Amino acid sequence: MTSAKSFALIPAAGMGKRMGASINKQYLQLNGLPIIARTIAVFEQSPLIDGICLVIPADEISYCREQVVEACGFRKVMDIVAGGKERQHSVMNGLRYLERHAAGEDVVLIHDGVRPLIPAGLLQASIEVARTGEGALVAVPAKDTVKIVRDGLVVETPARETLWQAQTPQSFRFDLIYQAHCRAEQEGFIGTDDASLIERQGSPIRIVPGDYRNIKITTPEDLVLAEAFLAAYQSSGA
């Protein structure tokens, strides 16, 4: 039985301008609790997770600690780290913190702070894949036809069966993802997600089939949808 640990790194340092709210989107209420609290709770309640690192805008750390972590009684939150200019910088700040606590073979699950409806079962699947040394990318097949467009004109229509929509968590052995982030920082490379930093090194990324309800809450419409999904979860006892 492995003694390796698993840590959740939850970046929530974005400003959420598309939501059009007076507070950052992670603190909006989702059926009585802040969105970020519902996200943390999934990892807090999982016996597979040993610790949680939050990455929050520097000027919100006190608020988050008092109004979310302490108010909800979360015990696995190790610390709250200040975010950076881009999401990638925020994740790097979190990885630098975890370097003091994580061994190379430990697994880090990087998960969007505003993606609160992650099914707990996906945590186990992600950890199992990541322990093999491959990156684990939760994703779902694209439902719609996708067009590649330049200057307003369609230039290509990729085969839909080859297209998957990336979600989170994206999970990796700590040594792999930390080295990938260090290299990207040194070379000034900004990727579209954490998996892209592993991909550019030629390391394998394995798909973990996700859930279409595992949405990222970015717009007011997303919040309405999340409320409907949450109500369905609760009525079914899931």
N, C-alpha and C positions, 0 to 999 in steps of 0.2 A: 504493500500500500504506500502510495507516494506521500511524502511529507511536504511537498510543494504547496504553496498558498495561492490564493486567488484574490486579486484586488480589483475594485471598481474605481475607475477614474471618470468622473462625471463633469464634463465642461458645460458651464452655463454662464458664459461671460459675454454673450451677445446682447445687443441693445434691443432687438426685436421691433424695429421700426415698422415692419409690415403689419404688426398687430394693431397699431394705432391707439394703444392704451396709454394711460398716464403713468403706469409702472412697467417695469420690464416683464416680458411675457412669462418668465418662469415663476413669478409670484402671483399671477392671475389665479383665481379660484377655479378648481375643477371639482365640482360636487363637494364643496365645503373645505377643501384643502388646496394649498398652493400646488401648482403643477409640479414644481421641483420636489416637493415633499412626497408626492405620489411616486415619482421616479425613484427617489432614494429608498422608499419603502420596499420596493421590489427586491433591491439588493440587501437591505437591512434584514429582511425576513428570510433570505435564502441561507441555508446552512453551508452552502458552498463558498460564500463570500467571507473573507477574513477581515477586510477593512475597506473603507471608502474614502477617497480623496475628492473633494469638491473644488472646482475652479470657477471663481466668481469675480465680477469686476471689483477692483480694490475698494472702491467706496461703498460697496454693498456687503462687505464681509461681516461687519458687526450686525447688520440687519438680518442677514441670512443665518448667522449663528443663533441669534436670539429668537427670531420669529419662525424659523424653520427647524433647525437642528435641535435646539433646546426645547422649543415649544412642542415638538413631536416626540421628544425623548429618544432620538436616534443615538445608539451607542456605538455603532460601527464607524461613524465618521471620525477619521483620524485627525483631519485638519481641513481648513478652507484656505486655498491658495489663490493669490491674485492672478487674474487672467492677463493675456497679452493682446496685442493689436489684432491679430488674426486668430482663428480657432486653432490653427496649428501651433502658434506660439503659446496659447493657453494650455494645450495638451502637453507641450514640452515643459512648461512650468510644473505641471502635475507630475510628470515623469521624473523631473529633478527631485521633487519632494519624495516620491516613492523610492528613489534610488537608495535612500537611507534605510528602507524597510524591506525591500524586495530583493530576493536572490535571482540569479539569471534564469533559473528554470521556473520561477513563479509566473503565473498568468495575470495579465492585465486586461480587463474588459473595459474598453473605452465606449461610453454610452452618452448620447445626447441628453442633456438635462431636461429638455422639453419633449421627451419621448416616453411618457409615463405608462403606456399600456403594453410594455414588453412582457410576453408570457414567461413565467418563471422557468418553464421547461427549456427555453432557448439558452438559458445561462449554462445549464449542464452540457448541452450539445456543443456550445461554443468552447467551453473549457476543455472538453475532451479532445476536440480537434486541435486547439492551440497547444495542448501538451505534446502533441506529436511533432511539434516544431514547425507546423504550417500555420499561416494566419487563418483565422476563422471569420468569415464575412457573412453576417446575417443579411439575406436578400430575398426578394420575391420576383417571380417572372413578370416582365412588363406586360400589362394588359393591352395597352394601346400601341398602334403603329407609331414608330418614331422616325422623324425626318431629320436629316442633316441639312442645314440651311446656311447659305452664304449670301449676304447682300439681299436678303428677302427671297431668294430663289432656292428651291429644293435641288440639292446636288446628289443626294443618295438616300436610299431607303434600306437600312440594315434589316436583315432577317429577324423578325420579332422573336423567334425561338432562341436566338443567341443573346437577347438583351435581358438583363436583370436589374432591378432597382435596389441600390444599396441601402441598407438600414443600419442600425446599431443594435446591440453591441458589435464592435469589431475587436476581436480578441487575439492576443499574441503572447508568446513568451516574453518576459520583461527584457531580456538581453537583446532580442531581435528588434523590438519596436523602439527601444531606447537608442540603439545604434543607428537605426534608420532615421530617427528624428535628428540625432546629432549630425549625421552626414548631410541631411537636407538643410539643416541650419548652416553648416559650413559652406555649402554650395549655393545658398540663397534660393533653394527650390521650395516652392509652395505647392503642395498637392491638393487635390480636390477632397481627399479624405485620408485617414491614416493608412488604409490598405494600399493606397497609391504609393506611399513611401516604401513599403515592402516590395511592391511590384517592380519598382524601378531598380531594385537590387537583384532582381531575378529570382526572388524567393517565392515559393508557391503560396497561393491563397485558395482556400477551399470554401465553397459555398455551404452555409448552413441555412436550409430553407426556412424563411421567416413567416411572418403573419401580416396580412394586409391591414390589420387593425393596429399594428405597431407604428402609428403615424407620428411624425414630427409636427408639433403644434407651432405653426408659424403665422397663420392668418386667423381672423375671426371665424371663418368657415371651418377651419381645422378644430377650433375649440368646440363648436357645435357638434361636429362629428365625434370628437373624443367623448363628450358628455353622453352621446347616444351609445357609443361602444361600452363605456363604463357602466351605464345603466343596464345594458344587456348582460355584461359580466356579472353584475351584482344580482340580477334577477335569476340568473342561472346557477348562482352559487359558485362560479368559477373563481 
